[in-house]
Amino acid sequence: MRNGLASSKVCLADQRGNATAMKLTFEQVLVEVWRQALVENAKTVELGSERYPVRSTLKRGLRQVDFVVEGKEIRGLEQNPQTKSRWAQLARSGKRVMQFLSEGRYLANVVDGKMTLYGR
């Protein structure tokens, strides 16, 4: 367990499309969700045998995906580039930024594949 978060077993496809079961840390799962939603523009995010739809927010059309890791419900939300935060500034500059929330609190973000875990 790292940072109080256990690892999850996730089934990922390799470059040849072969499914491979791997144990991923919480951080790796967040990066995987970011990659599928923002880099691959997937309509669904696949984590193990579970599939989660990638939807768009009504107001801004930002991508979001609700998923579960170790029994915890998490929302990945594409960063709104129109806000004044430093994360929005990165999004405006062309970086792919996704925020992760649970129970109304920001947990982490991923910017171009690099995760930042927020303090508790």
Secondary structure by P-SEA (a helix, b strand, c coil): ccccbbbbbbbbbccccbbbbbbccaaaaaaaaaaacccccccccccccbbbbbbbbcccbbbbbbbccccbbbbbbccccccccaaaaaaaabbbbbbbbccccccccccccbbbbbcc
